[in-house]
Amino acid sequence: MSASTPVTARRLLATVLAAGALVGSAAASASADQDRRPHRPQVEISGVQYDSPGHDDRSSRSLNKEWVDIHNSSRRAVNLDGWTLSEDRDGNTYTFRHYRLEGHATVRVHTGFGRNSDSDLFQGRRNYAWDNRADTATLANDRGRLVDSQSWGGHRGGHHGHHNR
């Protein structure tokens, strides 16, 4: 019996080592799968108020009740300098200048005039930017690549539209 004990111990050790290698391989494979998964966009259009409440009288108050919210879902700040927010019906385009959107933050881009802050930016328009019936808000980065868009009305299949994710 003593002659088989070292053989049994070696077999047991080999089995334990093989199991450890399998566990390590599975963990590495799971980690690699996580690296290959597409990540959610860091910056997206999170809301649009395209129909200013009340009378459309082009007052500063009315114009500023028309807005688009841009949200950064990542932990890191994103430099939006040179990014654009545009609408496709009339081609109105707002270009972000020297603006950094902090992590987990939202900025509201108003149509009219006002004082820019970390949470509110103003396009400085005297007319409404967004069509109440149907339009698309498009966010593009400083290289002109589509980051996100949101449609309402008869554009691209409905009210909530398309998000590029």
N, CA, C and O of each residue as an XYZ file, in Angstrom:
660
protein
N       0.803     -1.182      0.000
C       0.000      0.000      0.000
C       0.849      1.251      0.000
O       0.461      2.270     -0.571
N       1.958      1.184      0.610
C       2.812      2.351      0.684
C       3.354      2.730     -0.685
O       3.664      3.901     -0.899
N       3.484      1.785     -1.632
C       3.978      2.083     -2.963
C       2.945      2.875     -3.766
O       3.328      3.672     -4.622
N       1.648      2.679     -3.517
C       0.609      3.380     -4.287
C       0.326      4.775     -3.737
O      -0.245      5.603     -4.447
N       0.708      5.058     -2.492
C       0.441      6.364     -1.898
C       1.108      7.490     -2.671
O       0.448      8.489     -2.957
N       2.412      7.377     -3.031
C       3.015      8.459     -3.816
C       2.338      8.625     -5.179
O       2.218      9.752     -5.658
N       1.892      7.541     -5.817
C       1.211      7.634     -7.113
C      -0.121      8.339     -6.929
O      -0.478      9.204     -7.729
N      -0.860      7.981     -5.888
C      -2.152      8.616     -5.608
C      -1.955     10.097     -5.296
O      -2.733     10.934     -5.752
N      -0.946     10.417     -4.540
C      -0.667     11.815     -4.197
C      -0.322     12.599     -5.453
O      -0.757     13.739     -5.618
N       0.466     11.987     -6.346
C       0.819     12.672     -7.591
C      -0.413     12.900     -8.459
O      -0.573     13.967     -9.051
N      -1.285     11.889     -8.531
C      -2.514     12.034     -9.316
C      -3.401     13.131     -8.729
O      -3.975     13.935     -9.464
N      -3.506     13.156     -7.415
C      -4.314     14.179     -6.741
C      -3.749     15.572     -7.008
O      -4.493     16.510     -7.294
N      -2.421     15.695     -6.911
C      -1.769     16.974     -7.175
C      -1.993     17.401     -8.630
O      -2.264     18.573     -8.895
N      -1.884     16.470     -9.562
C      -2.098     16.769    -10.979
C      -3.534     17.232    -11.217
O      -3.763     18.155    -11.998
N      -4.494     16.604    -10.556
C      -5.913     16.976    -10.697
C      -6.154     18.375    -10.152
O      -6.854     19.173    -10.774
N      -5.575     18.678     -8.988
C      -5.727     20.009     -8.385
C      -5.115     21.077     -9.287
O      -5.715     22.132     -9.494
N      -3.913     20.809     -9.829
C      -3.261     21.764    -10.720
C      -4.067     21.979    -12.000
O      -4.185     23.108    -12.477
N      -4.619     20.901    -12.556
C      -5.427     21.014    -13.776
C      -6.687     21.825    -13.507
O      -7.082     22.643    -14.338
N      -7.316     21.614    -12.374
C      -8.519     22.377    -12.010
C      -8.185     23.855    -11.845
O      -8.948     24.718    -12.281
N      -7.060     24.146    -11.224
C      -6.624     25.533    -11.055
C      -6.378     26.201    -12.396
O      -6.723     27.367    -12.587
N      -5.782     25.466    -13.325
C      -5.524     26.015    -14.660
C      -6.842     26.314    -15.372
O      -6.961     27.334    -16.051
N      -7.839     25.428    -15.221
C      -9.142     25.668    -15.843
C      -9.821     26.902    -15.262
O     -10.386     27.707    -16.002
N      -9.768     27.053    -13.967
C     -10.367     28.215    -13.314
C      -9.669     29.491    -13.785
O     -10.330     30.477    -14.110
N      -8.359     29.472    -13.821
C      -7.604     30.632    -14.290
C      -7.921     30.957    -15.736
O      -8.046     32.129    -16.091
N      -8.052     29.949    -16.570
C      -8.375     30.143    -17.985
C      -9.770     30.736    -18.137
O      -9.972     31.633    -18.955
N     -10.729     30.249    -17.364
C     -12.097     30.771    -17.425
C     -12.135     32.225    -16.977
O     -12.850     33.032    -17.571
N     -11.387     32.568    -15.954
C     -11.349     33.953    -15.471
C     -10.739     34.871    -16.525
O     -11.236     35.975    -16.748
N      -9.670     34.424    -17.170
C      -9.037     35.228    -18.210
C      -9.974     35.405    -19.388
O     -10.039     36.483    -19.978
N     -10.709     34.340    -19.738
C     -11.659     34.409    -20.840
C     -12.789     35.380    -20.521
O     -13.192     36.153    -21.389
N     -13.308     35.358    -19.298
C     -14.368     36.286    -18.890
C     -13.864     37.721    -18.936
O     -14.592     38.624    -19.348
N     -12.639     37.931    -18.520
C     -12.058     39.269    -18.558
C     -11.917     39.753    -19.995
O     -12.200     40.915    -20.287
N     -11.484     38.877    -20.892
C     -11.344     39.245    -22.303
C     -12.706     39.557    -22.914
O     -12.821     40.483    -23.716
N     -13.750     38.793    -22.544
C     -15.099     39.065    -23.038
C     -15.571     40.439    -22.606
O     -16.212     41.145    -23.385
N     -15.264     40.831    -21.374
C     -15.665     42.153    -20.899
C     -14.977     43.240    -21.710
O     -15.578     44.278    -21.988
N     -13.721     43.014    -22.093
C     -12.984     44.003    -22.876
C     -13.564     44.148    -24.274
O     -13.472     45.223    -24.868
N     -14.167     43.074    -24.820
C     -14.714     43.100    -26.175
C     -16.136     43.642    -26.227
O     -16.610     43.992    -27.308
N     -16.822     43.721    -25.114
C     -18.201     44.205    -25.104
C     -18.242     45.672    -25.510
O     -17.412     46.470    -25.072
N     -19.224     46.025    -26.359
C     -19.331     47.451    -26.696
C     -19.751     48.232    -25.457
O     -20.613     47.793    -24.695
N     -19.134     49.391    -25.265
C     -19.469     50.184    -24.090
C     -20.544     51.205    -24.440
O     -20.673     51.614    -25.593
N     -21.295     51.602    -23.458
C     -22.329     52.620    -23.658
C     -21.658     53.940    -23.968
O     -20.536     54.201    -23.533
N     -22.358     54.773    -24.729
C     -21.750     56.077    -25.025
C     -21.557     56.869    -23.746
O     -22.368     56.783    -22.824
N     -20.499     57.629    -23.694
C     -20.243     58.447    -22.527
C     -21.153     59.671    -22.524
O     -21.621     60.099    -21.469
N     -21.401     60.226    -23.693
C     -22.193     61.440    -23.798
C     -23.389     61.153    -24.691
O     -23.242     60.559    -25.759
N     -24.583     61.574    -24.255
C     -25.789     61.316    -25.025
C     -26.825     62.413    -24.801
O     -26.780     63.146    -23.813
N     -27.752     62.503    -25.738
C     -28.900     63.396    -25.584
C     -29.866     62.691    -24.637
O     -30.387     61.623    -24.957
N     -30.100     63.285    -23.485
C     -30.933     62.619    -22.481
C     -32.334     63.205    -22.396
O     -33.195     62.638    -21.723
N     -32.580     64.324    -23.061
C     -33.919     64.899    -23.059
C     -34.011     66.074    -24.009
O     -33.026     66.770    -24.258
N     -35.223     66.289    -24.545
C     -35.466     67.419    -25.443
C     -36.815     68.028    -25.091
O     -37.819     67.321    -25.009
N     -36.837     69.336    -24.885
C     -38.089     70.089    -24.756
C     -38.174     70.919    -26.030
O     -37.686     72.049    -26.079
N     -38.800     70.347    -27.065
C     -38.845     70.997    -28.371
C     -40.039     71.922    -28.527
O     -40.035     72.780    -29.409
N     -41.058     71.772    -27.696
C     -42.241     72.627    -27.763
C     -42.297     73.450    -26.483
O     -42.769     72.979    -25.448
N     -41.816     74.666    -26.565
C     -41.770     75.551    -25.401
C     -43.173     75.707    -24.822
O     -44.093     76.060    -25.559
N     -43.368     75.457    -23.526
C     -44.684     75.607    -22.919
C     -45.182     77.055    -23.012
O     -44.389     77.993    -22.935
N     -46.473     77.228    -23.176
C     -47.046     78.569    -23.260
C     -47.068     79.075    -24.686
O     -46.981     78.303    -25.641
N     -47.187     80.386    -24.812
C     -47.265     81.019    -26.125
C     -45.891     81.108    -26.761
O     -44.901     81.432    -26.106
N     -45.853     80.810    -28.060
C     -44.606     80.962    -28.810
C     -44.476     82.417    -29.237
O     -44.776     82.763    -30.379
N     -44.030     83.267    -28.321
C     -43.960     84.704    -28.586
C     -42.530     85.199    -28.801
O     -42.292     86.404    -28.878
N     -41.587     84.276    -28.898
C     -40.163     84.570    -29.121
C     -39.533     85.417    -28.015
O     -38.477     86.016    -28.217
N     -40.167     85.466    -26.868
C     -39.555     86.160    -25.723
C     -38.389     85.314    -25.217
O     -38.332     84.110    -25.467
N     -37.479     85.939    -24.518
C     -36.339     85.222    -23.968
C     -36.819     84.076    -23.075
O     -36.264     82.977    -23.106
N     -37.842     84.343    -22.293
C     -38.380     83.311    -21.389
C     -38.895     82.112    -22.180
O     -38.616     80.964    -21.835
N     -39.653     82.390    -23.250
C     -40.200     81.309    -24.074
C     -39.095     80.557    -24.810
O     -39.098     79.327    -24.842
N     -38.159     81.284    -25.395
C     -37.058     80.642    -26.128
C     -36.221     79.743    -25.215
O     -35.757     78.687    -25.645
N     -36.029     80.148    -23.975
C     -35.197     79.366    -23.059
C     -35.920     78.171    -22.447
O     -35.306     77.348    -21.768
N     -37.241     78.077    -22.691
C     -37.969     76.874    -22.271
C     -37.905     75.799    -23.350
O     -38.469     74.717    -23.192
N     -37.226     76.099    -24.429
C     -36.911     75.129    -25.469
C     -35.457     74.745    -25.236
O     -34.586     75.614    -25.251
N     -35.171     73.450    -25.019
C     -33.827     73.039    -24.648
C     -33.546     71.586    -25.009
O     -34.448     70.810    -25.325
N     -32.252     71.247    -24.950
C     -31.785     69.868    -25.119
C     -30.844     69.576    -23.958
O     -29.949     70.369    -23.665
N     -31.043     68.445    -23.300
C     -30.149     68.008    -22.225
C     -29.100     67.052    -22.794
O     -29.425     66.116    -23.526
N     -27.838     67.306    -22.444
C     -26.716     66.449    -22.828
C     -26.143     65.872    -21.541
O     -25.787     66.618    -20.629
N     -26.050     64.535    -21.461
C     -25.614     63.864    -20.233
C     -24.330     63.071    -20.472
O     -24.181     62.390    -21.486
N     -23.409     63.175    -19.517
C     -22.180     62.386    -19.514
C     -22.372     61.253    -18.510
O     -22.417     61.497    -17.304
N     -22.486     60.021    -18.995
C     -22.734     58.875    -18.110
C     -21.462     58.256    -17.547
O     -21.533     57.316    -16.755
N     -20.305     58.767    -17.940
C     -19.051     58.208    -17.428
C     -18.599     58.961    -16.170
O     -19.176     59.982    -15.797
N     -17.571     58.438    -15.539
C     -17.010     59.092    -14.356
C     -16.074     60.234    -14.725
O     -15.846     61.146    -13.930
N     -15.536     60.175    -15.934
C     -14.552     61.171    -16.362
C     -15.202     62.332    -17.101
O     -16.202     62.157    -17.798
N     -14.630     63.509    -16.941
C     -15.095     64.689    -17.666
C     -14.785     64.522    -19.158
O     -13.824     63.850    -19.533
N     -15.615     65.145    -19.997
C     -15.432     65.096    -21.444
C     -15.346     66.524    -21.961
O     -16.209     67.351    -21.664
N     -14.307     66.814    -22.733
C     -14.134     68.127    -23.334
C     -15.033     68.208    -24.571
O     -14.805     67.493    -25.546
N     -16.053     69.074    -24.540
C     -16.987     69.208    -25.653
C     -16.592     70.325    -26.622
O     -17.364     70.650    -27.525
N     -15.429     70.909    -26.457
C     -14.990     71.993    -27.333
C     -15.013     71.527    -28.792
O     -14.363     70.544    -29.147
N     -15.767     72.240    -29.630
C     -15.873     71.896    -31.040
C     -16.987     70.922    -31.368
O     -17.258     70.695    -32.548
N     -17.647     70.334    -30.374
C     -18.789     69.455    -30.620
C     -19.953     70.313    -31.109
O     -20.002     71.513    -30.841
N     -20.895     69.688    -31.831
C     -22.045     70.425    -32.339
C     -23.353     69.754    -31.949
O     -23.437     68.534    -31.810
N     -24.366     70.587    -31.777
C     -25.740     70.158    -31.562
C     -26.527     70.792    -32.696
O     -26.588     72.017    -32.794
N     -27.129     69.979    -33.551
C     -27.819     70.531    -34.710
C     -29.194     69.924    -34.875
O     -29.503     68.860    -34.337
N     -30.019     70.640    -35.644
C     -31.348     70.135    -35.969
C     -31.436     70.042    -37.479
O     -30.893     70.888    -38.189
N     -32.121     69.013    -37.978
C     -32.038     68.747    -39.410
C     -33.057     69.487    -40.264
O     -32.863     69.567    -41.477
N     -34.129     70.031    -39.703
C     -35.140     70.688    -40.553
C     -34.611     71.969    -41.188
O     -34.780     72.176    -42.390
N     -33.984     72.814    -40.412
C     -33.495     74.096    -40.931
C     -31.976     74.217    -40.897
O     -31.417     75.211    -41.360
N     -31.315     73.212    -40.354
C     -29.857     73.223    -40.325
C     -29.247     74.089    -39.237
O     -28.059     74.405    -39.303
N     -30.035     74.486    -38.225
C     -29.476     75.250    -37.108
C     -28.415     74.413    -36.405
O     -28.625     73.229    -36.143
N     -27.283     75.026    -36.101
C     -26.194     74.309    -35.426
C     -25.626     75.175    -34.314
O     -25.336     76.356    -34.507
N     -25.474     74.566    -33.155
C     -24.817     75.203    -32.015
C     -23.485     74.493    -31.829
O     -23.438     73.263    -31.802
N     -22.403     75.251    -31.700
C     -21.079     74.678    -31.474
C     -20.633     74.975    -30.044
O     -20.634     76.126    -29.609
N     -20.256     73.932    -29.327
C     -19.758     74.089    -27.960
C     -18.381     74.740    -28.015
O     -17.527     74.327    -28.800
N     -18.164     75.754    -27.185
C     -16.877     76.452    -27.121
C     -16.359     76.424    -25.686
O     -17.034     76.885    -24.765
N     -15.170     75.885    -25.506
C     -14.504     75.885    -24.198
C     -15.426     75.372    -23.091
O     -15.584     76.010    -22.050
N     -16.029     74.209    -23.334
C     -16.933     73.646    -22.326
C     -16.505     72.220    -22.009
O     -16.252     71.413    -22.903
N     -16.431     71.934    -20.720
C     -16.058     70.620    -20.199
C     -17.239     70.092    -19.403
O     -17.653     70.706    -18.420
N     -17.790     68.940    -19.827
C     -18.915     68.313    -19.141
C     -18.357     67.306    -18.139
O     -17.765     66.294    -18.516
N     -18.556     67.600    -16.877
C     -18.033     66.749    -15.802
C     -18.673     65.368    -15.837
O     -19.714     65.171    -16.464
N     -18.042     64.411    -15.157
C     -18.569     63.055    -15.068
C     -19.903     63.027    -14.345
O     -20.117     63.757    -13.378
N     -20.797     62.174    -14.829
C     -22.143     62.007    -14.267
C     -22.887     63.333    -14.168
O     -23.641     63.556    -13.221
N     -22.676     64.219    -15.149
C     -23.316     65.542    -15.135
C     -24.154     65.727    -16.397
O     -23.975     65.030    -17.395
N     -25.072     66.685    -16.321
C     -25.937     67.043    -17.441
C     -25.858     68.540    -17.654
O     -25.845     69.316    -16.699
N     -25.804     68.943    -18.925
C     -25.881     70.356    -19.263
C     -27.136     70.556    -20.111
O     -27.432     69.750    -20.993
N     -27.858     71.619    -19.843
C     -29.060     71.967    -20.603
C     -28.690     73.086    -21.571
O     -28.230     74.150    -21.156
N     -28.894     72.837    -22.864
C     -28.590     73.816    -23.902
C     -29.900     74.492    -24.305
O     -30.742     73.894    -24.975
N     -30.058     75.750    -23.886
C     -31.267     76.532    -24.160
C     -31.143     77.220    -25.513
O     -30.036     77.474    -25.988
N     -32.284     77.522    -26.134
C     -32.290     78.172    -27.442
C     -31.954     79.658    -27.358
O     -31.226     80.162    -28.213
N     -32.457     80.368    -26.363
C     -32.334     81.822    -26.286
C     -31.038     82.316    -25.671
O     -29.984     81.690    -25.782
N     -31.158     83.476    -25.010
C     -30.007     84.154    -24.403
C     -29.988     83.951    -22.897
O     -31.034     83.772    -22.273
N     -28.799     83.979    -22.318
C     -28.639     83.875    -20.878
C     -27.169     83.792    -20.524
O     -26.298     83.885    -21.390
N     -26.910     83.618    -19.258
C     -25.526     83.509    -18.769
C     -25.147     82.030    -18.683
O     -25.791     81.256    -17.975
N     -24.094     81.646    -19.411
C     -23.627     80.267    -19.395
C     -23.111     79.889    -18.008
O     -22.511     80.705    -17.309
N     -23.353     78.648    -17.629
C     -22.857     78.104    -16.362
C     -22.473     76.648    -16.601
O     -22.554     76.162    -17.729
N     -22.059     75.957    -15.553
C     -21.714     74.539    -15.691
C     -22.920     73.699    -16.101
O     -22.762     72.686    -16.782
N     -24.127     74.107    -15.694
C     -25.319     73.301    -15.952
C     -26.233     73.868    -17.035
O     -27.169     73.184    -17.450
N     -25.999     75.083    -17.505
C     -26.852     75.710    -18.519
C     -26.002     76.462    -19.539
O     -25.146     77.270    -19.179
N     -26.252     76.182    -20.814
C     -25.618     76.912    -21.902
C     -26.713     77.532    -22.764
O     -27.831     77.018    -22.812
N     -26.400     78.629    -23.443
C     -27.392     79.356    -24.230
C     -26.889     79.545    -25.654
O     -25.759     79.981    -25.871
N     -27.748     79.211    -26.631
C     -27.373     79.314    -28.037
C     -27.378     80.756    -28.540
O     -26.695     81.071    -29.515
N     -28.140     81.633    -27.889
C     -28.184     83.027    -28.319
C     -29.021     83.246    -29.574
O     -28.695     84.110    -30.388
N     -30.094     82.478    -29.741
C     -30.977     82.616    -30.906
C     -32.173     83.501    -30.578
O     -32.631     83.560    -29.437
N     -32.659     84.176    -31.592
C     -33.869     85.000    -31.456
C     -35.095     84.285    -32.005
O     -36.212     84.791    -31.901
N     -34.886     83.097    -32.597
C     -35.976     82.270    -33.119
C     -35.851     80.867    -32.548
O     -34.780     80.466    -32.093
N     -36.949     80.125    -32.573
C     -36.959     78.756    -32.069
C     -36.082     77.871    -32.954
O     -36.068     78.024    -34.176
N     -35.359     76.957    -32.337
C     -34.461     76.064    -33.077
C     -35.147     74.759    -33.469
O     -34.807     74.174    -34.498
N     -36.098     74.294    -32.675
C     -36.667     72.958    -32.857
C     -38.099     73.053    -33.353
O     -38.891     73.849    -32.848
N     -38.424     72.238    -34.343
C     -39.782     72.189    -34.883
C     -40.674     71.399    -33.924
O     -40.291     70.326    -33.457
N     -41.850     71.926    -33.634
C     -42.748     71.271    -32.673
C     -43.358     69.980    -33.217
O     -43.692     69.085    -32.441
N     -43.505     69.871    -34.525
C     -44.184     68.699    -35.105
C     -43.234     67.527    -35.362
O     -43.556     66.386    -35.031
N     -42.074     67.801    -35.947
C     -41.139     66.724    -36.297
C     -39.757     67.324    -36.518
O     -39.606     68.323    -37.222
N     -38.771     66.716    -35.919
C     -37.401     67.199    -36.076
C     -36.449     66.152    -35.499
O     -36.884     65.154    -34.924
N     -35.161     66.388    -35.655
C     -34.128     65.520    -35.082
C     -33.026     66.382    -34.494
O     -32.491     67.268    -35.160
N     -32.693     66.112    -33.239
C     -31.542     66.748    -32.590
C     -30.364     65.794    -32.756
O     -30.467     64.607    -32.445
N     -29.246     66.319    -33.245
C     -28.073     65.490    -33.501
C     -26.864     66.066    -32.767
O     -26.564     67.256    -32.870
N     -26.182     65.204    -32.031
C     -24.963     65.575    -31.326
C     -23.796     64.913    -32.044
O     -23.781     63.697    -32.236
N     -22.801     65.737    -32.447
C     -21.615     65.219    -33.125
C     -20.377     65.699    -32.387
O     -20.366     66.786    -31.811
N     -19.331     64.877    -32.409
C     -18.091     65.259    -31.725
C     -17.284     66.244    -32.577
O     -17.725     66.641    -33.656
N     -16.124     66.629    -32.099
C     -15.307     67.630    -32.785
C     -14.729     67.138    -34.109
O     -14.146     67.925    -34.855
N     -14.880     65.867    -34.408
C     -14.449     65.315    -35.702
C     -15.635     65.121    -36.644
O     -15.484     64.593    -37.746
N     -16.824     65.557    -36.197
C     -18.020     65.441    -37.021
C     -18.694     64.084    -36.976
O     -19.619     63.830    -37.748
N     -18.249     63.207    -36.088
C     -18.846     61.870    -35.979
C     -20.091     61.917    -35.108
O     -20.110     62.564    -34.060
N     -21.132     61.220    -35.557
C     -22.389     61.132    -34.813
C     -22.143     60.508    -33.447
O     -21.574     59.422    -33.345
N     -22.574     61.199    -32.401
C     -22.482     60.678    -31.045
C     -23.843     60.162    -30.617
O     -23.951     59.074    -30.053
N     -24.889     60.948    -30.886
C     -26.251     60.557    -30.528
C     -27.227     61.425    -31.297
O     -26.878     62.505    -31.774
N     -28.456     60.940    -31.413
C     -29.516     61.744    -32.013
C     -30.840     61.341    -31.384
O     -30.998     60.228    -30.882
N     -31.777     62.261    -31.424
C     -33.114     61.975    -30.921
C     -34.106     62.664    -31.840
O     -33.974     63.850    -32.140
N     -35.107     61.904    -32.284
C     -36.125     62.408    -33.204
C     -37.488     62.383    -32.559
O     -37.733     61.633    -31.614
N     -38.376     63.215    -33.080
C     -39.769     63.221    -32.635
C     -40.653     63.517    -33.836
O     -40.194     64.003    -34.869
N     -41.931     63.211    -33.670
C     -42.883     63.437    -34.757
C     -42.721     62.405    -35.851
O     -42.538     61.220    -35.570
N     -42.787     62.843    -37.094
C     -42.748     61.946    -38.242
C     -41.368     61.512    -38.661
O     -41.245     60.770    -39.636
N     -40.319     61.932    -37.978
C     -38.945     61.587    -38.351
C     -38.531     60.243    -37.786
O     -38.727     59.968    -36.603
N     -37.958     59.409    -38.638
C     -37.300     58.159    -38.237
C     -38.081     57.334    -37.235
O     -37.525     56.839    -36.255
N     -39.356     57.191    -37.481
C     -40.103     56.207    -36.712
C     -40.621     56.658    -35.364
O     -40.887     55.806    -34.516
N     -40.780     57.941    -35.117
C     -41.526     58.266    -33.932
C     -40.929     59.240    -32.977
O     -39.884     59.844    -33.218
N     -41.636     59.377    -31.869
C     -41.389     60.418    -30.872
C     -40.029     60.288    -30.208
O     -39.318     61.286    -30.087
N     -39.645     59.105    -29.777
C     -38.389     58.968    -29.039
C     -37.192     58.758    -29.947
O     -36.047     58.926    -29.528
N     -37.456     58.394    -31.178
C     -36.411     58.406    -32.177
C     -35.281     57.427    -31.956
O     -35.472     56.357    -31.380
N     -34.129     57.796    -32.409
C     -32.965     56.928    -32.503
C     -31.863     57.404    -31.579
O     -31.533     58.590    -31.550
N     -31.307     56.495    -30.840
C     -30.098     56.786    -30.062
C     -28.994     55.925    -30.639
O     -29.166     54.720    -30.817
N     -27.871     56.538    -30.927
C     -26.721     55.795    -31.420
C     -25.977     55.231    -30.215
O     -25.278     55.968    -29.520
N     -26.119     53.953    -29.965
C     -25.488     53.349    -28.789
C     -24.510     52.312    -29.184
O     -23.881     51.696    -28.324
